[in-house]
C-alpha cells in the first residue's frame, strides 16, 4: 500500500472532500458499503477531477450519482489497495463507524462513566440518583449530559464532588452551615457552589433528587429556598433592596428606624438578613420602581416634606431580598404599585411580579395610556421587537400591540415628572 501522505496528496482536491463527506454520512447511516450519494453544484473543474477518478464522463451532468460499491472497487483496484471503510478512517483521521455501532459504544462508555462514580457513593440517595441519571431520567440529566459531552473528565470530577456534598447532607440532617464554608471544606473554593458555577447547578439538581422534588426552573430564589432546606445558608447581606417611606406598626422594635428614615426622606438599604426577620408593616400603597435614578429623583423632591409615599426600588431584576420584602408587604395588606421600563426586559419583570402578587399588583405608569403619553422614546432594536412579539402582560391587553405599532422603548426617566405629580398631588 502507498503511504498515507501520498494518498492525502492525491485526494486533496475540494471535490473529494464533498464526495467523501457524503459517502461517510451514507456509510454511517447504512452500516455497510451500499447505496449511493448525489453531488450537486460541482464546478466544471470538480466534475473534471471526478471524471478522472470514477473513469466515466461527469462533465455535462448537473447532478452526479455515485454508488459506494463503485468507489470501494476503485479504491481496492488502485495503487492504494484499500477498502472504503478503512480509507474513510484514514482520510478523516478518525475511525468512521456505523451509527448503530457508535451508539452502542457511547452507551457502554456512558454506563462505565457512572459505574466509576457509583463506587464512591456513601448513601442510597446518591446511588439512586446516579442510577437514574445513567438511565437518562434523573433530575438534572440534561445538565449532566451537556457537561459530559463538553469534557468527560471535568464532568466526572464535578459529579464526584456533588455526590460527596449530597452524601454529607443526607448523613448529617439538621446541621446549619454557611454555604461558602461548606463549599470551601468540600473543594477548597468558597465559591464552588455559587449559583453561576457548574457544581452549584449540579447540587441544585442533586437536592431535588434528595427531596424527591420535580425538576424546576433554575433561579436564585428557588435555589436559596432549596439550599436552606438542606441546611446551607447563603451570605445574607449581599442581597439587598432600597426602600424609603415604609411604615411599621406602633411598638414594633424597628419603628424608630423607619420613622427616622421617613422624616428625613432618607433611603435605607435593607439586606436579606434584615428582611428575613419579622416586621409589623402597616398596609399601604407601595410604589415599586425598577430604576434607582427615578427613585432618587422622587426622594429629591420629597426632601423637607412632612409625608413621603412608601417606596421600594428593585434596581432591575428583583433580588431575593426585594422579593422577600414585597412578599411580607403583600401579606400585611399592601398593594404593590409597580412601574418599570417599557421594553422587553421591563415587561418581563412586571409580568413576573403580576403573576406573583395577583390582585395585590397594580401597574403604576406602566400601561398603554402611560406609554402613549410619554414625551420621548428610543427605537426598538430588531431583536427587541422579536422578543416583544412573543411576550404577554396580564394587566393591559393593548400594551404589547401599542409598543409594536409605535416601535419604540420608553424608559422610566422620561415619566419621572408625571410620577412626582401623582405621588405628591400637585
Secondary structure, DSSP 4 states (H G I P E B T S, - for coil): ---HHHHHHHT-SHHHHHHHHHHHHHHHHHSSS-SEEEEES--HHHHHHHHHHHTS--TT-SEEEEEHHHHHHHHHHSTT---HHHHHHHHHTS----HHHHHHHHHHHHHHHHHHHHTT--SHHHHHHHHHHHTT-STTHHHHHHHHHH-HHHHHHHHHHHHHHHHHHHHTTT--EEHHHHHHHHHS-TTTTSTTSHHHHHHHHHHHHHTTPPP----HHHHHHHHHHTTEEPPSSSSEEEEES--B-TT-TTHHHHHHHHHTT--EEEEHHHHTS---BPP-EEEEES-HHHHHHHHHHHTT-S---EEEE--SSPPHHHHHHHHHHHHTT-EEEEE--BSHHHHHHHHHHHHHHGGGEEESS-SHHHHHH-S--EEPPHHHHHHHHT---SS-TTHHHHHHHHTEEB-GGGGHHHHHHHHHT-
